[in-house]
Amino acid sequence: MKINRIRTILSAIDRGITLIDTAPVYGFGKSEEIVGKALEWAGVRQRVLLATRSGSTGRTASRFATPPGLESSPRSKLRLKGQTDFIDIYQVHWPDR
């Protein structure tokens, strides 16, 4: 089943999709693993903008909570199988009031 998901991602890229949006909470990290494997197999990292976010499990966007949230980027990069040195767009999932 994972191979079908990878094929879907690669088909989307081949058809002109340029943004892949993921988050640590999607599939408990499995989404990032599948995206990473697709990028690895096809060598297409340079063709896409990669987006992820912090605060996916609660309202954690205060100026005190955001820096620890930023630490999730290395974990996301690990799940992305080392296919990226950077994340193009880093979003706040649930902003605080």
C-alpha positions as CSV (number, residue, x, y, z in Angstrom):
1,M,0.0,0.0,0.0
2,K,2.9,2.4,0.7
3,I,4.1,2.0,-2.9
4,N,0.7,3.3,-4.1
5,R,1.1,6.4,-2.0
6,I,4.5,7.0,-3.3
7,R,3.3,6.6,-6.9
8,T,0.5,9.1,-6.2
9,I,3.0,11.7,-4.9
10,L,5.3,11.2,-7.9
11,S,2.4,11.3,-10.3
12,A,1.3,14.6,-8.8
13,I,4.8,16.0,-9.2
14,D,5.0,14.8,-12.8
15,R,1.7,16.6,-13.5
16,G,2.9,19.9,-12.1
17,I,2.2,19.9,-8.4
18,T,4.9,21.9,-6.7
19,L,3.8,22.0,-3.1
20,I,3.8,19.1,-0.7
21,D,2.3,19.9,2.7
22,T,2.8,17.6,5.6
23,A,2.9,17.7,9.4
24,P,4.2,15.5,12.2
25,V,0.6,14.8,13.2
26,Y,-0.4,13.3,9.8
27,G,-0.4,9.6,10.3
28,F,1.8,10.0,13.4
29,G,4.7,10.9,11.2
30,K,4.0,8.3,8.5
31,S,3.1,11.0,6.0
32,E,6.5,12.5,6.3
33,E,8.2,9.1,5.9
34,I,6.2,8.4,2.7
35,V,7.0,11.9,1.3
36,G,10.7,11.3,2.1
37,K,10.7,8.0,0.4
38,A,9.1,9.4,-2.7
39,L,11.6,12.2,-2.9
40,E,14.4,9.7,-2.3
41,W,13.3,7.3,-5.1
42,A,12.7,10.0,-7.7
43,G,15.3,12.6,-6.8
44,V,12.8,15.4,-7.2
45,R,13.3,17.4,-4.0
46,Q,14.5,20.5,-6.0
47,R,11.1,20.4,-7.9
48,V,8.9,20.9,-4.9
49,L,8.2,23.3,-2.0
50,L,8.0,21.3,1.2
51,A,5.8,22.6,4.0
52,T,5.3,21.4,7.6
53,R,4.2,23.0,10.8
54,S,4.4,23.2,14.6
55,G,1.6,23.2,17.1
56,S,-0.3,20.4,15.4
57,T,-1.5,18.9,18.7
58,G,-2.6,21.9,20.6
59,R,-2.5,25.7,20.8
60,T,1.2,26.1,21.1
61,A,2.1,29.2,19.1
62,S,2.9,31.6,22.0
63,R,6.3,33.2,21.9
64,F,7.2,30.9,24.8
65,A,6.0,27.7,23.1
66,T,7.1,28.3,19.5
67,P,10.9,27.8,19.9
68,P,10.5,24.3,21.3
69,G,8.1,23.7,18.4
70,L,10.8,24.7,16.0
71,E,12.8,21.8,17.3
72,S,10.4,19.4,15.6
73,S,12.0,20.4,12.2
74,P,15.0,18.0,12.7
75,R,12.6,15.2,13.6
76,S,10.6,16.0,10.5
77,K,13.8,16.0,8.4
78,L,14.7,12.6,9.9
79,R,11.2,11.2,9.0
80,L,11.7,12.8,5.5
81,K,14.6,10.3,5.3
82,G,17.3,13.0,5.1
83,Q,16.0,14.1,1.6
84,T,16.1,17.7,2.6
85,D,18.4,20.1,4.5
86,F,15.6,22.6,4.9
87,I,11.9,23.0,5.0
88,D,10.6,25.7,2.6
89,I,7.5,26.7,4.6
90,Y,7.2,26.3,8.3
91,Q,3.7,27.1,9.6
92,V,2.0,27.5,12.9
93,H,-0.9,25.0,12.9
94,W,-3.0,26.4,15.8
95,P,-2.2,30.1,16.6
96,D,-2.7,31.3,20.2
97,R,-4.9,34.2,20.8
